[in-house]
Amino acid sequence: MNTTAARTTLPPTLSALRRLVGRTPLIEVECEFRGRVHRIYGKYEAMNLTGSIKDRMALTILEQAYTTGAIEPGDEIAEATSGNTGISFAAMGRALGHKVRIYMPDWMSRERVLVIQSLGAAVIPVSHELGGFLGSIRMADEFARDTPRVFRPRQFDCEDNARAHRETTGPEILAQLATIDRRPSAFVAGVGTGGTVMGVRQCFRERGLDAAVHPLEPANSPTLRTGTKVGKHRIQGISDEFIPSIVKLPLLDEIVDVWDGDAICMAQKLANELGIALGISSGANFIGALQVAHAQGGDACVATIFCDDNKKYLSTDLCSDEELKPHYLAGEVKLRGFQVISCP
């Protein structure tokens, strides 16, 4: 990694990429749940360059790295990811002329691998025996240590990850809700790196808002509650075997748990009944946000993230017949329709 002086001139491609990231719609979904009507506000991140919220973080990290000289033209980018971050760095890295190398657990969806490869990046699959997600991070670190001119974004430890959401996601949500004369009473989002919840919380507090900010994780694998990997789950992109260093749980509100099957059923329901095709983590976020809204009662205004669409999950259980178990909440949700709030 280079440590040259900060630059005053950045690659023009960064400015072009910035026009393709952020300013996504906010979808207001109206539903009935246990005798009450709720409106859940989901940021529709499939509208970003590569179709996920991770574009925000990847672009911010690359902009900062170019500004400080941490990355130079011709350097290689190496990152560990469960998929969407790898896709973002593959697209942006190649746009900026960098070779990209992605380390990823080998149980992630086949679509993720194919998309990354289609963008000209190398994918190194990492098995359970080689350490899974933690092994992916270790192998990326070893490659950077042993190879000249490698930039490691280190998404789980990089404060620019949270800054991306403090400066873009949070302010956009507030501006969009303000157009309908509303303010958030809570924000809920699944924790992968934790950048989204930490950055949105920072934005809210800087603006004097005391809205609750809830981290979400799979009930099947409650890493945040236990501090380590336990159980298994099917919500790709969250609960990646450890608590990232940028996550400060004492600053956040109560952890929200959602069963992976419930997340799948909810994502299927949003697609089948409203035509809003989302990934599994988005189904989890919807269920989590609905739980918080129902608990708050009254005029609750709960925002969340629709992280990506369903296209990278077509070979997963998202497109199978998922059993709607008695303790799942999706079966109690009656969807009534949706409105779209553009970014002002």
Secondary structure, DSSP 8 states (H G I E B T S, - for coil): -------SS--HHHHHHHTTSS---EEEEEEEETTEEEEEEEEEGGGSTTSBTHHHHHHHHHHHHHHHTSS-TT-EEEEE-SSHHHHHHHHHHHHTT--EEEEEETTS-HHHHHHHHHTT-EEEEE-TTTTHHHHHHHHHHHHHHHSSSEE---TTT-HHHHHHIIIIIHHHHHHHHHTTT---SEEEEE-SSSHHHHHHHHHHHHTT---EEEEEEETTS-HHHHSS--S----TTS--SS--TT--GGGS---EEE-HHHHHHHHHHHHHHH-----HHHHHHHHHHHHHHHHH-TT--EEEEE-B-SGGGTTSGGGS-----TT-SGGGEEEEEEEEE---
